[in-house]
Amino acid sequence: MAHPVSEVFLDSSSGEPMVQEARQAWLQAEQAGWGDPMRLHRPGRLAAQALDQAREVVAAAVGARPDEVIFTASGVHANHAAVAGLALGRRRVGYRIVTTAIDHSSVLTAAAAAGTHEAVQVDHEGHVDLDRWARTVETAGTALACIQVANHEVGTLQPYAEVAEICQHAEVPLVLDATAALGRIDLSEPTGWSALTGWAGAFGGPATVGILVIKKNARWRAPYLTDDYQGGRWPGVPDVPAIYAGAVALDCWLRSGRKVGERQHDLVDQLRTEIVQRVPDVDVAGDPVRRVPHLLTFSALYVDGETLTLELDKAGFAVASGSACSASSEHPSHVLAAMGALTHGNVRIGLTWATTAAEIDQFLAILPPIVAEIRATVGTS
C-alpha cells in the first residue's frame, strides 16, 4: 500500500485511527483468545472470557446489562438490526417509524424499508423541536422512533433524554444512535431507550465491530436468520480479537476521554472563530455550544467542496466533504440541506485523539490562500 500524502488526519467522523492500546489488545487476543467462545477447550474459554469482558465495558458505558450487549459487523449493521428488529416486534402496533431529518443514512434507509417513515424536521443548528417530536411520536400506529445522541456531521447534541421521556410516555420504543458520542460524553445514566447503537471505529477500535444494545423488555425480533451465537441475536462466530480491541479502545476513552475532549473542544472553538475571521463568506454549521467536542463542518461560498478537499490533501491535511456517507457522491449532504445550511463547498473536520494545537494553527494558516486560489479560478475572491 502506498504511503498517504496527507500528514495530518482530520477525518475522525469517518473513523478514529486505532488507538495503540487497542492495536496491542488485538494482537494479544489474536494469540490467546481466537477460539470459538462456545467451545470448552482453552482457546474457546479464553475467547468467551474476552467476549464477556468486552460486554461489561460497553454495558458500563451505556448504563445497560452485559447480557443486553450484542456485537455486529459494523455500525450500519447495528442500525439496520435495531430498526428492523423493533419494527418486526411491533407489527401489531403499527408501521410508522419516526426519525429526525438528519439521522444517519443507515437509519433513514432502514426506517423506509421497515415501515412508513416520517422524518421530523430540525432547526438551523440541527436540534429537533420537542413539541413537534411529541406530536409525531404520539400519533396512532407509531411502532418506534429513532434519534441520534449527536449528529455525525455537525456534532450538534440532540435533547435525547427529553426525547426518550416523550417516547416512554407515548409507550413508543426508542432507538438511540450513539455512534458520534460514545466515549466522547457520559452516557452511563439510564435515559429510557429500548435499543442503542454504536461503532468501534468511531472511537479508535476496529471498523469491523458494531455495537447493538437491546434492553430486556424491548419487543425486538431478529429480522434475519440466526444461530446459537450471541443468544440468537446475531449470527456467526464473533470476531473476538476485534471485539476485545474495540472494548479496550472504548475503555481508553472512558478513562482519558474527558481530558482529550476538553482539548478538542477548545481546538474546535478556535476553528469556529478563526475560520470565519480569516475566510470571507463562510458558514459554520451546528450548535457552537451543545455539541460533541471533536466535529466541525463549514461551507465556503464560490468553492467546490471536492476541489477544496483535494487541495487541502495536497497541503497535507485529510478532511471530508459532501455527505458523510458517500465520498464520491455528487448529492449534497442531507444533514446540511435539512438544516437549511450551505450544501456546497463544505468541509467536515473530525479531530482525533492525537490532534495538536500546532496542527490546527497550520490548518488555519493554509486554508485562506487555498480558498482564495480556488475562488480566483472562478472569478470570485
C-alpha positions in Angstrom: 0.0 0.0 0.0 1.3 3.4 -0.9 2.0 5.9 1.8 -0.7 8.6 2.2 0.1 12.1 1.0 -1.6 13.7 3.9 0.3 14.0 7.2 -2.4 15.4 9.4 -5.6 13.3 9.6 -8.7 15.4 10.4 -11.4 13.0 9.4 -12.3 11.1 12.5 -16.0 11.4 11.6 -15.3 8.5 9.2 -13.3 6.6 11.8 -10.8 7.4 14.5 -7.3 5.9 13.9 -6.9 2.9 16.0 -5.5 3.7 19.4 -2.3 2.0 20.3 -3.8 0.1 23.3 -6.4 -1.4 21.1 -3.9 -2.5 18.5 -1.9 -4.2 21.2 -5.0 -5.8 22.7 -6.0 -7.1 19.2 -2.6 -8.8 18.8 -2.8 -10.3 22.3 -6.3 -11.6 21.8 -5.5 -13.0 18.4 -2.7 -15.1 20.0 -4.7 -16.2 23.1 -8.4 -15.7 22.6 -9.0 -16.6 18.9 -11.1 -19.7 19.6 -14.8 -20.3 19.3 -16.4 -18.9 22.5 -18.9 -21.7 22.6 -16.2 -24.4 22.9 -14.9 -25.9 26.2 -11.2 -26.1 25.2 -8.8 -23.5 26.4 -8.8 -21.2 23.3 -12.6 -21.3 23.5 -12.7 -20.4 27.2 -10.3 -17.6 26.7 -12.4 -16.2 23.8 -15.5 -16.4 26.0 -13.8 -14.6 28.8 -12.6 -11.8 26.4 -16.1 -11.5 25.0 -17.6 -11.2 28.5 -15.1 -8.5 29.4 -16.0 -6.6 26.2 -19.7 -6.7 27.0 -19.0 -5.5 30.6 -17.1 -2.4 29.3 -19.8 -1.5 26.8 -22.6 -2.1 29.3 -21.0 0.1 31.9 -20.5 2.9 29.3 -24.2 3.0 28.3 -26.0 2.1 31.5 -27.0 -1.4 30.4 -26.5 -5.0 31.4 -23.7 -7.1 29.9 -26.2 -9.7 28.6 -28.0 -6.9 26.6 -24.9 -6.2 24.5 -24.6 -7.6 21.0 -21.6 -7.2 18.6 -22.4 -6.9 14.9 -20.3 -6.5 11.8 -20.5 -2.7 11.7 -22.3 0.4 13.0 -24.5 0.3 9.9 -25.5 -3.3 10.6 -26.3 -2.3 14.2 -28.6 0.5 13.0 -30.3 -1.8 10.5 -30.8 -4.5 13.1 -32.1 -2.2 15.7 -34.7 -0.5 13.5 -35.8 -3.6 11.6 -35.9 -5.8 14.7 -38.1 -3.4 16.7 -40.3 -2.8 13.7 -40.8 -6.5 13.4 -41.6 -6.9 17.1 -44.1 -4.1 17.0 -46.1 -5.1 13.9 -49.3 -5.3 15.9 -49.0 -1.7 16.9 -48.4 -0.2 13.5 -45.9 0.6 10.8 -45.0 4.2 11.4 -41.3 4.8 12.1 -40.2 8.3 13.3 -36.7 9.7 12.9 -35.3 13.2 12.5 -34.4 14.5 9.1 -30.7 14.5 9.9 -30.2 10.9 11.2 -27.6 8.7 9.7 -28.4 7.4 6.2 -28.4 3.8 7.5 -31.2 4.7 9.9 -33.2 6.6 7.3 -33.0 3.7 4.8 -33.8 1.1 7.4 -36.8 3.1 8.5 -38.1 3.4 4.9 -37.6 -0.3 4.3 -39.2 -1.5 7.5 -42.3 0.7 7.6 -43.8 4.0 6.9 -41.1 6.5 7.5 -41.8 10.0 8.9 -38.9 12.4 9.4 -39.2 15.3 11.9 -37.5 18.5 10.7 -34.8 20.3 12.7 -33.8 23.9 13.2 -30.8 25.7 11.7 -28.4 24.3 14.3 -29.7 20.8 13.9 -32.0 20.5 17.0 -35.3 18.6 16.9 -38.3 20.5 18.1 -39.6 18.6 21.2 -43.2 19.7 20.7 -43.2 18.6 17.1 -41.4 15.4 18.1 -44.1 14.6 20.7 -47.0 15.2 18.3 -45.4 12.9 15.7 -44.5 10.1 18.1 -47.9 10.2 19.8 -49.7 9.6 16.5 -51.5 6.3 16.5 -49.7 3.4 14.8 -46.2 4.5 15.7 -44.0 1.4 16.0 -40.8 3.0 17.0 -38.7 6.2 16.9 -35.0 6.9 16.3 -32.7 9.7 17.2 -29.0 10.4 17.4 -27.2 11.5 20.6 -25.1 13.8 18.4 -25.1 14.4 14.7 -22.3 12.7 12.8 -21.6 15.7 10.5 -22.1 18.9 12.5 -21.8 17.5 16.1 -25.0 19.0 17.5 -26.3 17.3 20.6 -29.9 16.4 20.5 -32.1 16.7 23.6 -32.1 12.9 23.7 -33.0 12.5 27.4 -36.1 14.6 26.8 -36.9 12.7 23.6 -36.6 9.4 25.5 -39.0 10.7 28.1 -41.6 11.6 25.5 -41.2 8.2 23.9 -41.7 6.5 27.2 -44.8 8.5 27.9 -46.2 7.5 24.5 -45.1 3.9 25.0 -43.0 4.0 21.8 -39.6 2.3 21.9 -36.6 4.5 21.0 -33.5 3.6 19.1 -30.7 5.8 20.3 -27.8 6.1 17.8 -24.8 6.9 20.0 -22.1 6.4 17.3 -20.8 10.0 17.3 -21.0 10.4 21.1 -20.0 7.0 22.6 -16.8 7.6 24.5 -17.0 11.3 24.0 -19.7 12.2 26.5 -21.1 10.3 29.6 -23.9 8.0 28.5 -23.9 5.8 31.6 -27.1 7.2 33.1 -30.3 5.4 32.0 -32.4 7.6 29.7 -35.3 5.2 28.7 -34.1 4.0 25.3 -35.0 0.5 24.1 -32.1 -0.1 21.7 -28.7 1.7 21.4 -26.2 1.5 18.6 -22.6 2.4 18.1 -19.4 1.6 16.2 -16.0 0.8 17.5 -14.3 2.6 14.5 -15.7 5.9 15.8 -13.5 5.7 19.0 -10.3 4.1 17.8 -11.4 0.4 17.6 -11.6 -1.9 14.6 -14.0 -0.8 11.9 -15.5 -4.3 11.8 -17.2 -4.1 15.2 -20.7 -2.7 15.6 -22.5 -2.3 18.9 -26.1 -3.1 19.4 -27.6 -3.0 22.9 -31.2 -4.2 23.3 -33.0 -3.8 26.6 -34.6 -7.0 28.0 -38.1 -5.5 28.0 -37.9 -4.4 24.3 -40.1 -6.2 21.8 -37.3 -6.9 19.4 -37.2 -9.8 17.0 -34.2 -10.7 14.8 -35.1 -9.6 11.3 -32.6 -12.2 9.8 -31.7 -15.8 10.2 -29.7 -16.5 13.3 -27.9 -19.4 15.0 -26.8 -20.2 18.6 -24.2 -17.3 18.8 -24.9 -14.2 21.0 -28.2 -15.6 22.2 -29.6 -16.0 18.8 -29.4 -12.2 18.1 -26.5 -12.0 15.6 -25.4 -14.9 13.5 -21.9 -16.4 13.2 -18.8 -16.9 15.3 -17.9 -13.4 16.7 -14.6 -11.9 15.8 -13.4 -11.9 19.4 -10.0 -10.3 18.9 -11.5 -7.3 17.1 -14.4 -7.1 19.7 -11.9 -7.1 22.5 -9.8 -4.5 20.9 -12.9 -2.3 20.4 -13.7 -2.6 24.1 -10.1 -1.6 25.0 -10.4 1.4 22.8 -13.7 2.4 24.5 -12.1 1.9 27.9 -9.3 4.3 26.9 -11.9 7.0 26.1 -13.8 6.3 29.3 -10.6 6.7 31.3 -8.9 9.6 29.4 -11.5 10.9 27.0 -12.7 13.8 29.2 -9.2 15.4 29.1 -8.9 14.7 25.4 -12.4 16.1 24.8 -11.6 19.3 26.6 -8.6 19.8 24.4 -10.6 19.0 21.3 -13.4 21.3 22.4 -11.0 24.3 22.7 -9.5 23.5 19.3 -12.9 23.4 17.6 -13.8 26.7 19.3 -10.6 28.1 17.8 -11.6 26.8 14.3 -15.1 28.1 14.6 -13.9 31.6 15.4 -10.8 31.9 13.2 -12.2 30.3 10.0 -14.8 33.0 9.8 -12.3 35.7 10.6 -9.8 34.6 8.0 -12.0 33.4 5.2 -14.9 35.6 3.9 -18.3 34.2 3.0 -18.1 31.1 5.2 -21.0 29.4 7.1 -20.1 27.3 10.1 -22.8 24.7 10.8 -24.2 23.3 14.0 -24.6 24.3 17.6 -21.5 26.1 18.9 -22.1 25.1 22.5 -24.3 21.9 22.8 -22.1 19.6 20.7 -19.6 16.8 20.9 -16.1 18.1 21.2 -14.4 16.8 18.0 -16.6 17.6 15.0 -17.0 20.7 12.8 -18.5 21.4 9.4 -18.1 24.7 7.5 -19.1 25.7 4.0 -17.5 28.3 1.7 -19.3 30.2 -1.0 -18.0 30.0 -4.6 -15.9 26.9 -3.8 -16.4 23.3 -4.9 -16.1 21.1 -1.9 -14.3 18.3 -3.7 -11.7 20.7 -5.1 -11.1 22.2 -1.7 -10.8 18.8 -0.1 -8.2 17.7 -2.7 -6.2 20.9 -2.4 -6.1 20.5 1.4 -5.0 16.9 0.9 -2.1 18.2 -1.3 -1.2 20.6 1.5 -1.1 17.6 4.0 -4.5 17.7 5.6 -7.0 14.9 5.2 -10.6 16.2 5.6 -14.0 15.2 4.3 -16.6 16.9 2.1 -20.1 16.3 1.0 -22.2 13.6 2.5 -20.6 11.8 5.5 -21.6 8.5 3.9 -20.5 8.9 0.3 -17.1 10.2 -0.6 -17.8 10.3 -4.3 -21.4 11.3 -4.3 -22.5 14.4 -6.1 -25.5 14.7 -3.9 -25.3 17.4 -1.2 -25.3 16.4 2.4 -28.9 15.6 3.6 -27.9 16.9 7.0 -26.9 20.3 5.8 -29.9 20.5 3.5 -32.3 19.7 6.3 -30.7 22.4 8.5 -31.0 25.0 5.7 -27.2 25.4 5.7 -25.0 25.8 2.6 -24.6 22.4 1.0 -21.7 23.1 -1.4 -18.1 23.9 -0.7 -18.3 22.2 2.6 -15.6 20.7 4.7 -16.1 18.4 7.6 -13.3 18.2 10.3 -13.1 15.4 12.8 -10.3 15.9 15.4 -8.5 12.7 16.5 -7.2 11.6 19.9 -3.7 13.0 18.9 -4.7 16.2 17.1 -2.5 19.0 18.3 -2.8 22.8 18.6 0.1 23.2 16.2 -1.7 21.2 13.6 -4.8 23.4 13.9 -2.6 26.5 13.6 -1.1 25.1 10.4 -4.5 24.3 9.0 -5.8 27.8 9.7 -2.7 29.3 8.0 -3.0 27.3 4.8 -6.8 27.4 4.4 -7.3 31.1 3.4 -4.8 31.1 0.5 -6.2 27.8 -0.8 -9.8 29.1 -0.7 -8.7 32.3 -2.4 -6.9 30.5 -5.2 -9.9 28.3 -5.9 -12.2 31.3 -5.9 -9.9 33.2 -8.3 -10.2 30.4 -10.8 -14.0 31.1 -11.0 -13.6 34.9 -10.9 -14.5 35.4 -7.2 -12.2 36.3 -4.4 
